[in-house]
Amino acid sequence: MTTISQALTQARHQLQTSSPSPASDASILLCHVLDCSSSHLIAWPDKQLSDDQSQRYNALIEERRKGKPVAYITGEKEFWSLLLKVTPAVLIPRPETEILVEFALEALKHNPKAEIADLGTGSGAIACALASEQPGWHITATDTSAEALAIARQNAETHQLHNIDFVQGHWFEALQREDYDMVISNPPYVAAEDPHLGQGDVRFEPDDALSAGIQGMDDIEAIAREAADHLVAGGWLAVEHGYDQQQLVHDCFARNGFVDITQQADLSGTPRITAARKR
Ligand SMILES: C[S@@+](CC[C@H](N)C(=O)[O-])C[C@H]1O[C@@H](n2cnc3c(N)ncnc32)[C@H](O)[C@@H]1O
């Protein structure tokens, strides 16, 4: 028989060389098997696992050891304090995308009835976060992937968010309106030859959600080219981008006639969000 403490120690050891976060992975996966909180693991270190629990835990640790992201193993990821379902059909929502959500909430805080288009919604992370914070807003969430939209719809249903419509289609082709207050997107922005695509958790995520041409700018360029046709005067375009794309995105927005260009940095001080207004 194995105790909680022994199982965690063993798992941490097994994940040492394959995961950048062995301790937290071991803890999250054991909570998943035991269906408990992390405080339970701390409170009951000597509690014994049943044979079935031990076997299931070992199987999950083995999956993680082979590189599968923890969120794809558990099938869930927290974003903006909403627990979202994720599968390998969607990008695992990232903390930096919460900066985009914060920006939208601040920029439109005086508009109780904002119309927003979330392009490339994936798991529905951005749309669900905005919808949960502002029930009076209406969000149109799009994606080319039918599988992603099915997950996003489930997430909205789970959290009882009724102010989101989901539409399948290529960027603006999915949209019916020309009077959005904000077009928001975390589009694919990784350069096609970027070695990161072959490393770590990213290897398991859908390529369509990640790579965007030689400089990683193809999708941001496509969105910036057409966004003004779908925004009210003064409406916002806000996108997430790579750590080294701030100048490219700034120039792209300026070239497409956007004004009041502003950039928001992540916790390390690197600009990861660019937003601007239609004149
Ligand atoms: C980086 S992921 C972002 C997912 C989600 N918004 C998030 O922040 O976690 C980009 C998403 O854009 C979608 N996508 C890629 N090309 C697209 C296109 N041409 N039109 C609409 N969506 C697209 C992908 O399927 C993927 O779900």
The ligand as a MOL file (V3000), in Angstrom:
LIG
                    3D

  0  0  0     0  0            999 V3000
M  V30 BEGIN CTAB
M  V30 COUNTS 27 29 0 0 0
M  V30 BEGIN ATOM
M  V30 1 C -4.1470 30.4590 -30.1720 0
M  V30 2 S -5.6890 29.6050 -30.2960 0 CHG=1
M  V30 3 C -6.6380 30.5810 -29.1340 0
M  V30 4 C -7.7610 29.8470 -28.4780 0
M  V30 5 C -8.4710 30.6530 -27.3750 0
M  V30 6 N -8.9950 31.9030 -27.8660 0
M  V30 7 C -7.5370 30.9360 -26.2290 0
M  V30 8 O -7.1330 32.0950 -26.0640 0
M  V30 9 O -7.1930 30.0100 -25.4790 0 CHG=-1
M  V30 10 C -6.2610 30.1560 -31.8720 0
M  V30 11 C -7.6030 29.6490 -32.3150 0
M  V30 12 O -7.8840 30.2070 -33.6100 0
M  V30 13 C -8.5100 29.2500 -34.4180 0
M  V30 14 N -8.2910 29.6080 -35.8110 0
M  V30 15 C -7.1840 29.3820 -36.5850 0
M  V30 16 N -7.3660 29.8950 -37.8160 0
M  V30 17 C -8.6020 30.4550 -37.8300 0
M  V30 18 C -9.3480 31.1660 -38.8180 0
M  V30 19 N -8.8600 31.3590 -40.0430 0
M  V30 20 N -10.5820 31.6130 -38.4760 0
M  V30 21 C -11.0870 31.4020 -37.2340 0
M  V30 22 N -10.4170 30.7630 -36.2560 0
M  V30 23 C -9.1900 30.2920 -36.5470 0
M  V30 24 C -7.8730 27.9380 -34.0100 0
M  V30 25 O -8.7040 26.8320 -34.3520 0
M  V30 26 C -7.7080 28.1370 -32.4950 0
M  V30 27 O -8.8320 27.6500 -31.7970 0
M  V30 END ATOM
M  V30 BEGIN BOND
M  V30 1 1 1 2
M  V30 2 1 2 3
M  V30 3 1 2 10
M  V30 4 1 3 4
M  V30 5 1 4 5
M  V30 6 1 5 6
M  V30 7 1 5 7
M  V30 8 2 7 8
M  V30 9 1 7 9
M  V30 10 1 10 11
M  V30 11 1 11 12
M  V30 12 1 11 26
M  V30 13 1 12 13
M  V30 14 1 13 14
M  V30 15 1 13 24
M  V30 16 1 14 15
M  V30 17 1 14 23
M  V30 18 2 15 16
M  V30 19 1 16 17
M  V30 20 1 17 18
M  V30 21 2 17 23
M  V30 22 1 18 19
M  V30 23 2 18 20
M  V30 24 1 20 21
M  V30 25 2 21 22
M  V30 26 1 22 23
M  V30 27 1 24 25
M  V30 28 1 24 26
M  V30 29 1 26 27
M  V30 END BOND
M  V30 END CTAB
M  END
